[in-house]
Amino acid sequence: MNNFNKYIKHHLQNLTFGYYPKKGWIIAQNIDQIKTMGFFSINLDSIFFSILMGILFLFIFKKCSFLLNSNTTPKGIFNVIEYISETINNIIIKNLKYKNELIGPLSLVIFMCIFLMNLIDLFPMDIINIFLYLLKINQNIKILATSDINIPAGMAISVFIIILFYNIKNKGLIGFIKEICIKPFNNIFLIPFNIILESLNLLIEPLSLSLRLFGNMFASEVIFILINILPFWIKWVLSLIWGVFHILIIPLQSFIFMMLTIIYLKKSYKTNTINSHEINKMEK
């Protein structure tokens, strides 16, 4: 049982670099050192694999764009890329009736980057750590970046900032503040309650984006770890079954994150919830 606990803890530990009071800036050797480092630490493996998948996304789509613009017949992966682009474009046209030059590229980047980061989870989880063991390096590298809360939270916060920007841009700073003050109850005495309620409503958006993605991918990784410690005769069967099921989870999580982003941006255009009569009434 102790070996199992050690195996699980080892595989849930990131390659973390940070400041440790007794040794200075080091790569953490155990979970206790990671806890001591606290906020002043960086998960090198999560950053590396997220950047790597971003570069892979740019490389594939840049190459595909050159070929598609050269009037050649798309084949293989180019058909897949064209299908994904057209599908996302149709979703945006159907759900967002306002002109926005950012939403298309943003939705595509979100979907593909999360998809590629999730796709890594189908690779054998011990393959990199075996190489590290052969090199006598007692460190664990987590290749699934989305199972690190920092990556989904960083993406969610970035989307949240964009949502705030378009709320202020489309409604004006005064209009945005007034909307917070009179929703959901158009009563001057309920303004403090409205502010609390709407502030919580705004904060829930990045929380729902980050925790949903992190929770699903972290749980999936834990299941793979638990399967991996089972006897060989049953391990490969369960790995195959869970791997097939996981193939459905990978694009689903990417799609959900993208769709929620589109929906939240759509809300930033709904200025008809406040009309001039209501604003004048509140001013009086």
C-alpha positions as CSV (number, residue, x, y, z in Angstrom):
1,M,0.0,0.0,0.0
2,N,2.9,2.4,0.8
3,N,4.4,1.7,-2.6
4,F,1.0,2.5,-4.3
5,N,0.7,5.7,-2.4
6,K,4.2,6.7,-3.3
7,Y,3.6,5.9,-6.9
8,I,0.4,8.0,-7.0
9,K,1.9,11.0,-5.3
10,H,4.9,10.8,-7.5
11,H,2.8,10.9,-10.7
12,L,0.6,13.7,-9.4
13,Q,3.7,15.9,-8.7
14,N,4.7,18.5,-11.2
15,L,8.2,19.5,-12.2
16,T,8.2,22.6,-10.0
17,F,10.8,25.3,-9.8
18,G,10.7,27.8,-7.0
19,Y,12.2,29.4,-4.0
20,Y,12.8,27.0,-1.1
21,P,13.9,28.9,2.1
22,K,16.7,26.4,3.0
23,K,18.2,25.9,-0.5
24,G,17.2,28.9,-2.6
25,W,15.8,28.6,-6.1
26,I,15.6,24.8,-6.8
27,I,13.5,22.2,-8.5
28,A,11.3,20.6,-5.9
29,Q,12.1,17.0,-4.9
30,N,8.8,16.3,-3.1
31,I,5.3,17.6,-2.4
32,D,6.4,19.2,0.9
33,Q,8.9,21.4,-0.9
34,I,6.3,22.4,-3.4
35,K,3.9,23.4,-0.6
36,T,6.7,25.5,1.0
37,M,7.4,27.3,-2.3
38,G,3.8,28.4,-2.5
39,F,2.9,31.1,-4.9
40,F,6.5,31.8,-5.9
41,S,6.9,28.6,-8.0
42,I,6.5,27.6,-11.6
43,N,5.3,24.2,-13.0
44,L,7.9,23.8,-15.7
45,D,6.3,20.8,-17.3
46,S,2.9,22.4,-17.6
47,I,4.3,25.5,-19.2
48,F,6.6,23.5,-21.5
49,F,3.8,21.2,-22.9
50,S,1.3,24.0,-23.2
51,I,3.7,26.1,-25.2
52,L,4.7,23.0,-27.3
53,M,1.1,22.3,-28.2
54,G,0.6,26.0,-29.0
55,I,3.6,25.9,-31.4
56,L,2.3,22.6,-32.9
57,F,-1.1,24.3,-33.5
58,L,0.5,27.3,-35.2
59,F,2.7,25.1,-37.4
60,I,-0.1,22.9,-38.6
61,F,-2.5,25.7,-39.3
62,K,0.1,27.9,-41.0
63,K,1.1,25.0,-43.3
64,C,-2.6,24.3,-44.0
65,S,-3.4,27.9,-44.8
66,F,-0.6,28.0,-47.4
67,L,-1.9,24.9,-49.1
68,L,-5.5,25.9,-49.0
69,N,-4.7,29.3,-50.5
70,S,-2.7,27.6,-53.4
71,N,-6.0,26.2,-54.9
72,T,-4.9,22.6,-54.2
73,T,-7.4,19.9,-53.3
74,P,-7.2,19.4,-49.5
75,K,-6.4,15.8,-48.4
76,G,-6.0,14.0,-45.1
77,I,-5.4,16.3,-42.2
78,F,-6.2,19.3,-44.3
79,N,-9.8,18.1,-44.7
80,V,-9.9,17.8,-40.9
81,I,-8.6,21.3,-40.4
82,E,-11.0,22.7,-43.0
83,Y,-13.9,20.9,-41.3
84,I,-13.0,22.1,-37.8
85,S,-12.7,25.7,-39.1
86,E,-16.0,25.7,-40.9
87,T,-17.8,24.0,-38.0
88,I,-16.5,26.7,-35.5
89,N,-17.4,29.4,-38.0
90,N,-21.0,28.1,-38.4
91,I,-21.3,27.9,-34.6
92,I,-20.3,31.5,-34.2
93,I,-22.6,32.7,-37.0
94,K,-25.5,30.8,-35.4
95,N,-24.9,32.0,-31.8
96,L,-23.4,35.5,-32.2
97,K,-25.3,37.9,-34.4
98,Y,-22.8,40.7,-33.9
99,K,-19.7,41.5,-35.8
100,N,-16.6,40.6,-33.9
101,E,-13.2,40.0,-35.6
102,L,-11.7,38.4,-32.5
103,I,-14.2,35.7,-31.6
104,G,-13.4,33.5,-34.7
105,P,-9.6,33.2,-34.1
106,L,-10.1,33.1,-30.3
107,S,-12.6,30.2,-30.5
108,L,-10.3,28.3,-32.9
109,V,-7.2,28.8,-30.7
110,I,-9.1,27.8,-27.6
111,F,-10.6,24.6,-29.2
112,M,-7.4,23.4,-30.8
113,C,-5.0,24.2,-28.0
114,I,-7.1,22.5,-25.4
115,F,-7.8,19.6,-27.7
116,L,-4.0,19.1,-28.3
117,M,-3.2,19.5,-24.7
118,N,-5.8,16.9,-23.8
119,L,-4.7,14.6,-26.5
120,I,-1.4,14.0,-24.8
121,D,-3.2,12.1,-22.1
122,L,-3.6,9.1,-24.6
123,F,0.2,8.6,-24.6
124,P,1.6,6.0,-22.2
125,M,2.0,8.0,-19.0
126,D,5.3,6.4,-17.9
127,I,7.1,6.7,-21.2
128,I,8.9,10.0,-20.2
129,N,9.5,9.0,-16.6
130,I,11.1,5.7,-17.8
131,F,13.7,7.8,-19.7
132,L,14.2,10.0,-16.6
133,Y,14.7,6.8,-14.5
134,L,17.3,5.5,-17.0
135,L,19.1,8.9,-16.7
136,K,19.0,8.5,-12.9
137,I,16.8,11.6,-12.6
138,N,14.4,11.2,-9.7
139,Q,11.8,13.7,-11.0
140,N,8.3,13.4,-12.4
141,I,7.1,15.2,-15.5
142,K,3.3,15.6,-16.0
143,I,2.6,15.8,-19.7
144,L,-1.1,16.6,-19.3
145,A,-1.0,20.4,-18.8
146,T,-4.8,20.7,-18.4
147,S,-4.6,18.6,-15.2
148,D,-2.7,21.5,-13.6
149,I,-5.2,24.0,-12.3
150,N,-2.8,26.9,-13.3
151,I,-3.2,26.3,-17.0
152,P,-7.0,26.2,-17.2
153,A,-7.2,29.1,-14.7
154,G,-4.8,31.2,-16.8
155,M,-6.9,30.6,-19.9
156,A,-10.1,31.4,-18.0
157,I,-8.7,34.6,-16.6
158,S,-7.5,35.7,-20.1
159,V,-11.0,35.0,-21.5
160,F,-12.5,36.9,-18.5
161,I,-10.4,39.9,-19.2
162,I,-11.6,39.9,-22.9
163,I,-15.2,39.6,-21.7
164,L,-14.8,42.6,-19.4
165,F,-13.2,44.6,-22.2
166,Y,-16.1,43.9,-24.6
167,N,-18.7,44.6,-21.9
168,I,-17.1,48.1,-21.3
169,K,-16.5,48.6,-25.1
170,N,-20.1,47.7,-26.1
171,K,-22.0,49.3,-23.2
172,G,-19.6,52.0,-22.1
173,L,-18.1,52.1,-18.6
174,I,-21.1,54.0,-17.2
175,G,-23.6,51.7,-18.9
176,F,-21.7,48.6,-17.7
177,I,-21.7,49.9,-14.1
178,K,-25.4,50.9,-14.3
179,E,-26.3,47.5,-15.6
180,I,-24.6,45.9,-12.6
181,C,-26.5,48.3,-10.3
182,I,-30.0,47.7,-11.6
183,K,-29.9,43.9,-12.4
184,P,-31.7,41.8,-11.4
185,F,-33.8,44.2,-9.3
186,N,-34.5,47.7,-10.7
187,N,-34.8,49.3,-7.3
188,I,-32.5,52.0,-5.9
189,F,-32.6,50.4,-2.4
190,L,-31.4,47.0,-3.8
191,I,-28.3,48.4,-5.5
192,P,-25.9,47.0,-2.9
193,F,-27.5,43.6,-3.3
194,N,-27.4,43.8,-7.1
195,I,-23.7,44.7,-7.0
196,I,-22.9,41.7,-4.8
197,L,-25.1,39.4,-7.0
198,E,-23.7,40.6,-10.3
199,S,-20.1,40.6,-9.1
200,L,-20.5,37.0,-8.1
201,N,-22.1,36.2,-11.4
202,L,-19.1,37.7,-13.2
203,L,-16.6,35.8,-11.0
204,I,-18.5,32.5,-11.7
205,E,-17.7,32.7,-15.4
206,P,-13.9,32.2,-15.1
207,L,-14.4,29.7,-12.3
208,S,-16.8,27.6,-14.4
209,L,-14.4,27.7,-17.3
210,S,-11.3,26.6,-15.3
211,L,-12.7,24.2,-12.8
212,R,-14.8,22.2,-15.3
213,L,-11.8,21.6,-17.5
214,F,-9.4,21.0,-14.7
215,G,-11.7,18.7,-12.8
216,N,-12.5,16.4,-15.7
217,M,-8.9,16.1,-16.9
218,F,-7.4,15.7,-13.4
219,A,-10.0,12.9,-12.6
220,S,-9.1,11.3,-15.9
221,E,-5.4,11.3,-15.1
222,V,-6.1,9.8,-11.7
223,I,-8.1,7.0,-13.2
224,F,-5.2,6.3,-15.6
225,I,-2.8,6.2,-12.7
226,L,-5.1,3.8,-10.7
227,I,-5.4,1.5,-13.8
228,N,-1.6,1.6,-14.2
229,I,-1.0,0.0,-10.8
230,L,-3.3,-2.9,-11.4
231,P,-2.0,-6.4,-12.5
232,F,-1.0,-6.6,-16.1
233,W,-3.8,-9.1,-17.1
234,I,-6.5,-6.6,-16.3
235,K,-4.5,-3.3,-16.8
236,W,-4.4,-3.4,-20.6
237,V,-8.2,-4.2,-20.8
238,L,-9.2,-1.3,-18.6
239,S,-6.7,1.0,-20.2
240,L,-8.3,0.3,-23.6
241,I,-11.8,0.8,-22.4
242,W,-11.0,4.0,-20.5
243,G,-8.9,5.2,-23.5
244,V,-11.8,4.8,-25.9
245,F,-14.1,6.7,-23.5
246,H,-11.4,9.3,-23.0
247,I,-11.3,9.9,-26.8
248,L,-14.9,11.3,-26.4
249,I,-13.9,13.5,-23.4
250,I,-11.0,15.1,-25.2
251,P,-12.9,17.0,-27.9
252,L,-15.9,17.5,-25.6
253,Q,-14.0,19.5,-23.0
254,S,-12.5,21.6,-25.7
255,F,-15.9,22.2,-27.2
256,I,-17.5,23.1,-23.9
257,F,-14.7,25.7,-23.0
258,M,-15.1,27.2,-26.5
259,M,-18.9,27.3,-26.4
260,L,-18.9,28.9,-22.9
261,T,-16.5,31.6,-24.2
262,I,-18.8,32.4,-27.1
263,I,-21.9,32.5,-24.8
264,Y,-20.1,34.8,-22.3
265,L,-19.0,37.1,-25.1
266,K,-22.5,37.1,-26.5
267,K,-23.8,38.4,-23.1
268,S,-21.5,41.4,-23.4
269,Y,-23.6,42.6,-26.4
270,K,-27.0,42.4,-24.7
271,T,-27.5,46.1,-24.1
272,N,-31.2,46.0,-24.5
273,T,-31.6,44.9,-20.9
274,I,-31.1,48.5,-20.0
275,N,-33.1,51.2,-21.8
276,S,-32.9,54.9,-21.5
277,H,-36.1,55.1,-19.4
278,E,-34.7,52.7,-16.8
279,I,-31.4,54.6,-16.6
280,N,-33.1,58.0,-16.2
281,K,-35.4,56.5,-13.6
282,M,-32.4,55.3,-11.6
283,E,-30.7,58.7,-11.9
284,K,-33.7,60.4,-10.5
